[in-house]
Amino acid sequence: MGCGTCSTPSSSSGCRRRAEVAESLLVEDLRVLVGAVEAVRGVSFELGAGSRTGLIGESGSGKTLTALALMGLLPDGLRAAGRVLYGGRDLLTLPDDELCALRGDRLAMVFQEPMSALNPVMRIGDQVAEPLMLHRRLGRRVALAEATRALMRVRIRDPEEKMRAYPHQLSGGQRQRAMIAMAMACAPAVLVADEPTTALDVTVQAGILRLLDELVEAEGTTLLLITHDLAVVASSCDRVLVMYGGKIVESGTVGQVFDRPRHPYTRALLDAIPPVDEDLPDRHLRAIPGSVPGLGRFPPGCPFRNRCPNADGKCAEMPPLAVLGDHSLACWHPVEAGI
């Protein structure tokens, strides 16, 4: 983790900086290009200081690419355009050394697959201590002591023993807790959590999400939570962004979007959630017909039009963004509020 992309919680006042000094992160017309093809297509949103925003959508909608673009971590062959403003600077045009100084310090990320993100030949303790040494200039001994406390804070049992372990020697839940510890090491102003409970069983997922919620609350950190689990967003976030086909199709407060969805795609996502009070064996679950278009295969106009029950010829044109107070959507034929 050369530039401390992920970092850890610390009880040391010298290593913690709360959100009183946090600034908002503003994304304007973000595009991610694979050659000449746009995988993320003109995404704009703001993460207000201390806010919690959920980014939802099916696999292939562009959520992870959006997150990687914000952090300057796109794979080779992909490039980002537009603007990502933080602290008066555009992260997309920052020199590598300046971006590296922010990443793992003021900006941090929890990745989907900790086994892939963690260094397999580096002990957990050294990986948790690394951002503290890099960004806080702590000596190795002090950083390791802070790292041990960080593992305690994320409720890893026998932290001294786990400090000496390698990633493959931990369970999936322990690896994810260690990654969260790293991601909160320097009390980042902004944390991007990309599907932080992928491949974990339900009970472990619940514990990880509670932990993340507690740490973000304690530090006053701004959170962008990427997930396909709408219930998680409803319980953990203030705002929600709905993404489809590389675009944000609806956004607003959690109450606005989930209680009064206006975009047909948002409505379809909510309808696909099975009610907990019905006998599922005797009920047909609602599914969205078709599938998310592959890269470069988005239809002209509204990206959802080939799967939308309301689509007509007008949908071949890209709908403008309609702003209704704090609620916005891009649709020619929005669902009537309350239906």
N, C-alpha and C positions, 0 to 999 in steps of 0.2 A: 504494500500500500504506500507507494513512494511518496505521495504528497498528502498523506493523511486524509484520504477521501472519506474515511469513516472515523469517528472519534467517540469518547466515553464520558459518563457522568462522574463527577468528582465532588467530594464533600469539602474540598479545600476552597476557601473563599478566593484564593489567588488564582484558581483555575476556573471559576464560575463567573459568567457574565450574564445577568438576566436580561429580559427583553426590554428593560427600560431604554436600552441603547439599540434595540432592534429597529430595522427599517423595513418598509414594505418591499416586495419583489414584484415588479411590473413586467408582464410579458406582452409584447406588441407584435402582431403579425408574424408569429414564429412559424417557420417552415423548416422541415427536414427533408433534404433531397437525397435520393439514391440515383446518382447520375442526373438525368434530366427529369426524373419522376419525383413528384412530391408525395411523401408518405404522411407528413403532417402539413396541413394546408391552411396557413393563415390563422393560427390560434392566438387569441388574446385573452388575458385575464390578469387580475391583481390578487396577490396574497397579502392582505393587510397584516401589519405587525401584530403578532399574537393570535391570529385567526387560525381556524382549522378547516381546511377545504378538502373535500373528497373529489377525486377524479374517477368517474365510473364509465364503463362501456365494455362491450364484448372484446375477447381476444382479437388482436389484429386491428383495433380501432386507432392505435397510435399513442396509447397512454405511456408505455415504457419509453418509446422514442422521445416523447415530450420531456419526460423526466431526465433522461440522459443528456438531452440538449441543454436543459437548464444548468446541469452540472458540468458541461463541457466534456462529457465522457462518451460521445458518439463513437461507434466502431469505425475503423478505417473504411474509407469509401463512402461514408455518409457525411454530409455537411449541413450546418444550420444557417439560416438567414432570418432576418427580422431583428428584433431587439429584446434583450432580457436585462432590465435595469435593476440594479441593486446598489444602494449607497451612492447614487449619482453616476454609476459606471455601467457601461454596457458589457455584460459578461461575455457576449459573443465576440467582442473585439479586443478583450483584454489579452496582453501578452501572457504566455504560459506561466511565467514565474509569478505574476500577480494573481492569476486565477488559482494557482496552486496554493498561494498564501491564504486565500479565502476558503478553499475547499477543505473540509475537515476541521475548520475553525468556525467561521461565521455561517458556512453552508455545509450541510452534511447529508448523507444518504444511507438508507438501509435498503439492501438489495434483496431481490426475490430469492436467490439461491445462495445462502451463506457458504455452502461447501465450495461453490465456484468462486465467490468473492474473497474468501479468506485465503491467505497464503498457506498452502498445504505443508510447507517445510519450515514454518515459523511458529514458535510456541504462542499460545493464546495470550499469555501475559505480555510478551514483547509486542504483539500486534495492538493490544489495547493501550500499551504505554507509548507507542510510537507517535500518535498525534500530540500527546502531551509534551514529548521531547521536542518535536518539530515546531509546534505552534506556541507552546508556553515556555520553551527553553528550559524545561526541567531536567535535572541530572537523571541518569538512569535509575539510581536507587530510589529517588523520590518519585519518579514516574511509575516505577513498578509498585511502590506502596500505594500510590493513587489508583493504579490499575486494579490492585487487589480489592480496594474499597469499592471500585466501580463494579466489579463482579458481584460483590456482596449486595450492592444496591439493586442490581437486576435479578437478585435472588437466585444466584447460582450456588448450589450447595458445595461445601468444601472448596472455597475459592482459591486457597493457597495451592491445593492439588491441581485444580483446573488451570491455574496460571502456567503450570509446567506441561500441560497437555498440548497435543497437536489437534487441529480441527477434526481429523477423522476419529479421534478418541472421544469426542463429545457426541451426545445425542443431537437430533435435529433441533429440538427445542433449546438445548444449551447453546448450540452454535448461533441460533438466532438471538438469544439473549446476549451473547458475547458481542455480536454485531451491533445490537442496540447500544450496548455499553460503549463501544467504539464511536458510534455515531453521535453520542451525547457527551463525549469526553470534554470538549471545550465549550460546553453549553452553547451550541450553535443558535444563531438567530432564526435560521430556516432549516427545517428537516424535511427531506423528501423520503417517504417510506413507500417503496414499490412492492405491493403484494407481500407484506411482511410475514404472512402466515401460510404461504404456499407450501403444500406437501406435508403440513403438520396435522396431527389428528385434532378433533374438535376440542377436546379439553385443553390441549396444549395451545391451540389457537386462542382460546378465550383468555388464558393466562398471559400470553404475549401481548394481546391487545389491551388488557387492563394495565399491564406494565408500561406500555408505550403511552397510554393515556395519562398515567400518573406522572411519568417523567416529563412529558411535554407540558403538563399543567404546572409542575413544580418549577420548571425553568422559564416558563412564559414563552416557549418556542413557537414559532409559526410552523404549522404542519400542512404539508400536501400529502394526503393519503391516497394512494392509487390502489384500487381494489375492484373486484367484480361483485363484491358482497354488499348489497344495498343496506342490509340490516346494520352492518358495521358502520357505514357512513351515517345512518340515521342516529346511531347512539354516540358517535365519536366526533362528528363534525358540525360546524355552523353553516357552511355553505357547500354546494355541490356543483360540479361541472360534469355535464353529460357529453361524452365524446363518441362520435361515430364517423367512420370513413375519413379519419384524419382531421376532423373539424369539431369544434364545440357547437353542439346543436341546441343546447339549453343550459341555463345556469341561473342560480338564485340561492336563496336560503334553503336549508333542508326542508323546512315546513312548506315553502312555496312549491318547490319542485316535486316533493314526494306526495304532498296532500292535494296539490292542484296542478298536476303535470299538464303542459300545453303541447309539447312536441309528441307526435305519434310514436317515436322511438322510445322516449321516456315512459310513455303510457304502456307500451308493449313490454318493456323491462319490468315494470311494476306488476303487470298482469301475469308475468311468468313466475312470480313468486308463489309457491303453494301455500294456501292458508293453513295455519296450524290447528284450526278448529274443525277441519273437515276430514272425512274418511278417505284418505288418498287412494286406496286400492279401487274405489268406485268412482274416482274422479279423473277425468282427462286433464293433464296439465297443459296449460297454454304455452305454445312455443312460437317464437317469431319465425315465420316462413323464410326459407332461403338462408343465406350465410353472408357474412361480412365480405365485401369485394376484396380480392387480392390486390397487391401493390400494383398501381398503374391501371387498375380495372374499375375505378370509380365511374359511375355513370355521369354524364353531363348534368349539371344542375345540382339538385339536392342529392346527397350521397345515399339517402335512405329510400329514394323513390321506387326502386325495384322491389322493395319489400313492404312498402307502405300501403295500407288499405285505402288511404285518402288520395293517393297520387293521381294526377291527371297531366295533361299536356303542359300546363304552366310550370310543373315541377322540373321540366327540362332546363329551366333557368335557375340560377343560384338564388335562393331567397335572401333578401336583406336581413340583417339582424334587427329584430324588433325589441326595443327596450321598454318594458312596462314597469316603471319604478326600479326596484331592485331585482327584477326578474327579466331575463332576456331569452329569446329563442329565435331560431332561423327556420321558418316554415311558412309556406303559402297557405296551408290549411290546418291551422292549429286545432287541437282538441278543445272543445268547449270547457271552460273552467268548471270543475266540480263533477264532470262526467267520468 
